Amino acid sequence: MALVKTTDMLAACLRGKYAVGAFNINGLDQPKALIAAAEKVGSPLIVVEPGVIEKYVDFEDFALVTRRAARDAGVPVSIHLSHGLSLEQCERAVLAGFTSVMYDGSKLPFEENIANTKKAVEFGHAHGVAVEGELGALGSSFVDITETMTDPEKAREFVERTGVDILAVSIGNSHGFYKGTPHLDFERLSEIRKAIEPFPCYLTLHGGSGISEEHFKRAIEEGITKVCIYTEMCSKGRERAIRWYGEHPDYTGNYDTCDMTAEILAGFVEYELRCTEMFMSAGRDEKLPDLLNAIPENTCPGPDFPSQPALNPNFRNEGKFWDKF
């Protein structure tokens, strides 16, 4: 299947009433491992570069490694930037060859969030890349999740005025581990879905670690097509690393660190596979338009050498595979 448009994938999720896992990475060995695991269960996936780890994994390296891994994948794969906190970050990700980017202006005043998100959409769409925006204040490990949630009417205005392809909503979800049991406001989610129905926009849920399978499935029923996962994967990786170190306290050779890294990867994959069950994405490797075969791949992506999809002016609306909205 290989690399696909993020919005093509989310459209398939909406039709099939399931969600795709958007799994954050923090190392270049992880995309291949996540893709291999997805192939075993026939699940699509989104490999995510969270903007906050750019100092560890830069956009160009991430895009190159993930595109290479996706090229021979047997399931649909897309490449996403999560929580881009500046227009410059989004631009670099677009030019590196990501298939979608998120501009996160949720902490800005409403009008400023709209203005900046609209600029990100204009740039992304000009280069064939889908854009995600966020409206509402998410909690975190350090912030109470009862902060301001997404207002349905403002969501409608936000989507209409910005033209975003994907909207991240706040309905009681939180980044990091939850303080107590998470309680999602499904009535609010339903109202948001109805408010944005006239527009070609998909809903995404951030802060997925710690939410129950029952709540995931209820959220999917109400229109969530993409769920972001990171904290729980890291936790599983850490648990395995600690256990491995306890079982191998003495240094025995240079391959020790490789073995421990493999254990961390196994922890990431363990929770990824659990997510494919909870999101009902296993066995959903639908045939979608293949970007790498549709357009010759540029082997030197980067700010000065953008990917071929970024250079193709017809990528979004008038290419061989892409329909107009």
C-alpha positions in Angstrom: 0.0 0.0 0.0 2.7 2.5 1.0 2.3 6.2 1.6 -1.1 7.8 1.4 -2.8 11.1 2.0 -3.9 11.5 5.6 -7.4 12.7 4.5 -7.9 9.7 2.3 -7.2 7.5 5.3 -9.6 9.5 7.5 -12.3 9.3 4.9 -12.0 5.5 4.9 -12.2 5.6 8.8 -15.4 7.6 8.7 -16.9 5.3 6.1 -15.9 2.2 8.1 -16.7 3.6 11.5 -13.2 3.0 13.0 -10.3 5.2 13.9 -6.6 5.2 13.0 -3.9 5.5 15.6 -1.6 8.4 15.2 1.5 7.2 17.0 4.2 9.7 18.1 7.9 8.7 17.7 11.0 10.0 19.4 13.6 7.9 17.5 14.3 7.0 13.9 14.2 3.3 14.6 10.5 3.5 15.6 8.7 4.2 12.2 9.8 0.9 10.7 8.9 -1.0 13.9 5.4 0.6 14.1 4.8 -0.1 10.4 5.9 -3.7 10.7 3.5 -4.2 13.6 0.6 -2.6 11.7 1.3 -5.0 8.8 0.9 -8.0 11.1 -2.7 -7.0 12.0 -3.6 -5.3 8.7 -4.1 -1.8 10.3 -3.5 1.6 8.7 -1.4 4.0 10.8 -0.2 7.5 11.0 3.4 8.0 12.1 3.8 11.3 14.0 6.6 13.7 14.6 5.6 15.7 17.7 7.1 19.2 17.2 8.5 19.2 20.7 11.1 16.5 19.9 12.5 18.2 16.9 15.8 18.7 18.7 16.1 14.9 18.8 14.6 14.0 15.4 14.6 16.6 12.7 11.9 16.8 10.1 14.0 15.9 7.1 15.5 12.8 8.6 12.1 11.7 10.0 10.3 12.2 6.6 13.1 10.4 4.7 13.2 7.4 7.0 9.4 7.1 7.3 8.8 7.5 3.6 11.4 4.8 2.9 9.7 2.4 5.4 6.3 3.3 4.0 7.3 2.6 0.4 7.3 -1.1 0.9 4.6 -1.3 3.5 1.6 -3.6 3.1 -0.8 -1.1 4.9 -1.7 2.5 4.4 0.8 4.9 6.1 0.8 8.7 6.4 3.3 11.1 8.0 2.0 13.8 10.3 3.4 16.7 12.3 1.6 17.1 15.7 1.4 20.4 17.6 3.4 22.6 15.3 3.7 25.7 17.5 4.8 28.0 14.7 4.0 28.6 11.0 7.7 28.1 10.3 7.6 24.6 11.9 4.6 23.7 9.7 6.3 25.0 6.6 9.5 23.0 7.2 7.4 19.8 7.7 5.4 20.5 4.5 8.6 20.9 2.5 10.2 17.8 4.1 7.5 15.6 2.6 4.9 15.2 5.4 1.4 14.3 4.2 -0.3 16.4 6.9 0.7 19.0 9.5 -0.9 20.5 12.6 -0.7 24.1 13.5 -1.6 24.4 17.2 -2.9 27.9 18.0 -5.2 26.7 20.8 -3.4 28.8 23.4 -3.9 31.9 21.3 -6.9 34.2 21.3 -9.7 33.0 19.0 -9.1 35.5 16.2 -5.3 35.0 16.3 -5.8 31.3 16.2 -8.0 31.6 13.2 -5.6 34.0 11.4 -2.6 31.8 11.9 -4.3 28.5 11.2 -5.7 30.0 7.9 -2.2 30.9 6.8 -1.0 27.3 7.6 -3.9 25.9 5.6 -3.1 28.2 2.6 0.5 27.1 2.6 -0.3 23.4 3.2 -3.0 23.2 0.5 -0.8 25.0 -2.0 1.7 22.1 -1.5 -0.9 19.3 -1.4 -0.7 18.8 2.4 -3.7 18.5 4.7 -3.7 20.8 7.8 -5.0 20.2 11.3 -6.0 22.9 13.7 -7.0 22.9 17.4 -9.8 24.7 19.2 -10.2 24.4 23.0 -7.8 24.0 25.9 -6.6 20.4 26.6 -5.5 19.4 30.0 -2.1 17.9 30.7 -0.2 16.2 33.5 0.1 19.6 35.1 -3.2 21.2 34.2 -6.8 20.3 35.3 -8.7 18.8 32.4 -11.8 20.8 33.3 -10.3 23.8 31.5 -12.2 25.4 28.6 -13.5 22.8 26.2 -14.3 23.2 22.5 -17.5 25.2 21.9 -19.5 23.7 19.0 -20.6 27.0 17.5 -17.0 28.4 17.6 -15.9 25.1 16.1 -18.2 25.7 13.2 -16.9 29.2 12.7 -13.3 28.1 13.1 -13.6 25.4 10.5 -15.5 27.6 8.0 -13.1 30.5 8.3 -9.8 28.5 8.3 -10.6 25.6 5.9 -8.8 23.1 8.1 -9.0 19.4 7.0 -8.8 18.0 10.6 -10.0 19.5 13.9 -8.5 18.6 17.3 -11.2 19.0 20.0 -11.2 19.3 23.7 -14.0 17.3 25.3 -12.3 16.3 28.6 -9.3 14.6 27.0 -5.8 15.4 28.4 -2.1 15.1 27.4 0.0 12.8 29.5 -1.4 10.7 32.3 -4.9 11.6 33.6 -5.6 12.8 37.1 -8.2 10.2 38.0 -10.6 8.6 35.6 -11.1 10.6 32.3 -14.7 11.7 31.6 -15.3 12.6 28.0 -18.2 14.9 27.1 -19.8 12.9 24.4 -22.8 15.2 24.1 -20.4 18.0 23.3 -18.6 15.9 20.8 -21.9 15.1 19.1 -22.7 18.8 18.9 -19.3 19.6 17.4 -19.7 16.9 14.8 -23.1 18.2 13.8 -21.9 21.8 13.7 -19.1 21.1 11.3 -21.0 18.6 9.1 -21.3 21.1 6.2 -17.5 21.2 5.9 -15.0 18.5 4.7 -13.3 18.3 8.1 -12.4 15.2 10.2 -12.3 15.1 14.0 -9.3 13.9 16.0 -8.8 13.1 19.7 -5.5 14.0 21.4 -4.5 12.7 24.8 -5.6 9.1 24.1 -3.4 7.4 26.7 -5.5 6.2 29.6 -8.9 6.4 27.9 -11.0 3.2 28.2 -11.8 1.0 25.2 -15.5 1.7 25.8 -15.0 5.5 25.6 -12.8 5.1 22.5 -15.6 3.2 20.7 -18.2 5.8 21.9 -16.0 8.6 20.6 -15.6 6.8 17.2 -19.4 6.5 17.0 -19.6 10.2 17.4 -17.2 10.9 14.5 -13.6 10.6 15.8 -11.4 9.2 13.1 -7.9 9.8 14.4 -6.6 9.2 18.0 -3.2 10.4 19.1 -1.1 8.1 21.3 2.3 8.7 22.9 2.4 8.6 26.8 1.3 5.0 27.2 3.7 3.8 24.5 6.6 5.5 26.3 5.4 4.1 29.6 5.4 0.5 28.2 8.8 1.1 26.7 10.2 2.4 30.0 8.7 -0.6 31.9 10.4 -3.0 29.5 13.8 -1.2 29.7 13.7 -1.2 33.5 12.8 -4.9 33.6 15.6 -5.7 31.0 18.1 -3.8 33.1 17.1 -5.6 36.2 17.7 -8.9 34.5 21.0 -7.8 33.0 22.7 -5.6 35.7 26.2 -6.3 34.5 27.7 -4.9 31.3 28.6 -7.8 29.0 29.4 -6.2 25.6 28.5 -3.5 23.2 25.3 -5.1 22.1 23.7 -4.5 25.6 22.3 -1.1 24.6 21.0 -2.5 21.3 19.1 -5.2 23.2 17.7 -2.7 25.7 16.6 -0.4 22.7 14.8 -3.4 21.2 12.9 -3.9 24.5 11.8 -0.3 24.4 10.6 -0.7 20.8 8.7 -3.9 21.9 6.9 -1.8 24.5 5.9 0.8 21.9 4.6 -2.0 19.6 2.8 -3.7 22.5 0.6 -0.7 23.0 0.2 0.0 19.3 -1.3 -3.4 18.8 -3.6 -2.9 21.7 -4.8 0.4 20.1 -5.6 -1.3 16.8 -8.1 -3.4 18.8 -9.6 -0.5 20.7 -9.8 1.7 17.6 -11.2 -1.3 15.5 -8.6 -0.6 12.8 -7.1 -4.1 12.6 -8.0 -5.7 9.3 -8.9 -2.4 7.7 -5.9 -2.0 5.4 -8.1 -0.6 2.6 -6.6 0.1 -0.8 -6.0 3.9 -1.1 -4.1 6.0 -3.7 -0.3 5.4 -3.3 1.6 8.7 -3.3 5.0 7.3 -3.8 4.0 5.4 -6.9 1.8 8.2 -8.2 4.7 10.8 -8.1 8.4 9.9 -8.4 10.1 10.2 -5.0 12.7 12.8 -4.4 15.6 11.2 -2.6 16.8 14.5 -1.2 13.8 16.1 0.7 14.4 19.1 2.9 13.9 22.9 3.0 16.1 23.5 -0.1 15.0 20.3 -1.9 11.2 19.8 -1.2 9.6 16.5 -1.9 8.0 15.9 -5.3 4.5 16.1 -3.8 5.3 19.5 -2.5 6.5 20.6 -5.9 3.4 19.3 -7.8 0.9 22.2 -8.1 -1.9 19.7 -9.0 -1.2 17.4 -6.0 -4.4 18.4 -4.0 -7.2 19.0 -6.5 -6.3 18.0 -10.0 -3.8 15.2 -9.8 -4.4 11.6 -11.0 -5.9 10.4 -7.8 -7.2 13.4 -5.9 -10.8 14.6 -6.1 -11.8 18.2 -5.4 -13.6 18.9 -2.1 
